[in-house]
Amino acid sequence: MKSYLAAAIQMTSVPDLQKNLDQAEELIDLAVRQGAELVGLPENFSFMGEEKDKIAQGNAIAQATETFLHQMAQRFQVTILGGGFPIPVNSNGKVYNTALLVSPNGQELARYQKVHLFDVNVPDGNTYQESSTVKAGQELPAVYSSPDLGKIGLSICYDVRFPELYRHLSSHGADILFIPAAFTAFTGKDHWQVLLQSRAIENTCYVIAPAQTGTNYHRRQTHGHAMIIDPWGVILADAGEKPGIAIAEIKPTRLEQVRRQMPSLQHRVF
Ligand SMILES: O=C(O)CNC(=O)[C@H](CS)NC(=O)CCC(=O)C(=O)O
């Protein structure tokens, strides 16, 4: 593993596939011009809108998004995570909320289907019933071992509230935890940063957390603050509230140092 720059992209995705892909392309271009070699896009980056529209356009979104990720990775010669987009499950009307990691030569490196679905009545008046359109993945996420970039573990959004998933990833050697999200503004203001720092500290891993921000559609407001956190829990970059990027250096020497200073992973009893 070498030292390199990673970027967490922050966008305001809307119910318009092509608009979102254009916005994502601009931000990937910005990240690459600043030197990023690993670039993460947030949950719902290619489509964020009403559940019924997402299902109606499911096949088109899935195909265009996969093609886009392969094209961007190859054109810019970087590794890209598409942090969550719908892929229809064989004909039962539901989709998997899928994250896809693609290499600079356009090869699929890892794929994860979101396991924990957001079925929550948020006290801001919005009701979320992700399971009405999404089928829960049945498998724990993979850790992809890159000779250059380190061991990369995948997850999506609401997963961040389930530390056992990240323990699984760190037990399988993860150095970097991807947590792409579309966090609600209401929960995000109190929970987002604390949860991300907790996952970084307790697993002594880098956290790369791309995010949605602003008003995506109707009353849907997302929290923003895409960030990169180091294995000590220090926030290295925070994208604030506007679309943009958080960019920071991922260093194997820092991983080694923190794991020497705080060897908690070695003291696990259970
Ligand atoms: O609502 C949309 O249109 C898009 N949102 C999503 O796709 C997902 C599932 S509904 N959002 C979350 O998981 C938020 C979790 C969260 O905010 C928390 O854990 O507090």
PDBQT file of the ligand as one rigid body, heavy atoms in Angstrom, charges set to zero:
ROOT
HETATM    1  O1  LIG A 301     -34.753   9.163   1.131  1.00  0.00    +0.000 OA
HETATM    2  C1  LIG A 301     -34.245   9.097   0.022  1.00  0.00    +0.000 C 
HETATM    3  O2  LIG A 301     -34.775   9.539  -0.993  1.00  0.00    +0.000 OA
HETATM    4  C2  LIG A 301     -32.931   8.447  -0.120  1.00  0.00    +0.000 C 
HETATM    5  N1  LIG A 301     -32.477   7.831   1.087  1.00  0.00    +0.000 N 
HETATM    6  C3  LIG A 301     -31.952   6.625   1.040  1.00  0.00    +0.000 C 
HETATM    7  O3  LIG A 301     -31.850   6.051  -0.004  1.00  0.00    +0.000 OA
HETATM    8  C4  LIG A 301     -31.510   5.916   2.272  1.00  0.00    +0.000 C 
HETATM    9  C5  LIG A 301     -32.577   4.911   2.555  1.00  0.00    +0.000 C 
HETATM   10  S1  LIG A 301     -34.195   5.638   2.687  1.00  0.00    +0.000 SA
HETATM   11  N2  LIG A 301     -31.292   6.787   3.377  1.00  0.00    +0.000 N 
HETATM   12  C6  LIG A 301     -30.765   6.376   4.532  1.00  0.00    +0.000 C 
HETATM   13  O4  LIG A 301     -30.372   5.222   4.709  1.00  0.00    +0.000 OA
HETATM   14  C7  LIG A 301     -30.662   7.452   5.596  1.00  0.00    +0.000 C 
HETATM   15  C8  LIG A 301     -30.133   6.981   6.926  1.00  0.00    +0.000 C 
HETATM   16  C9  LIG A 301     -30.205   8.065   7.917  1.00  0.00    +0.000 C 
HETATM   17  O5  LIG A 301     -30.456   9.207   7.621  1.00  0.00    +0.000 OA
HETATM   18  C10 LIG A 301     -29.967   7.754   9.339  1.00  0.00    +0.000 C 
HETATM   19  O6  LIG A 301     -29.519   6.634   9.676  1.00  0.00    +0.000 OA
HETATM   20  O7  LIG A 301     -30.228   8.636  10.164  1.00  0.00    +0.000 OA
ENDROOT
TORSDOF 0
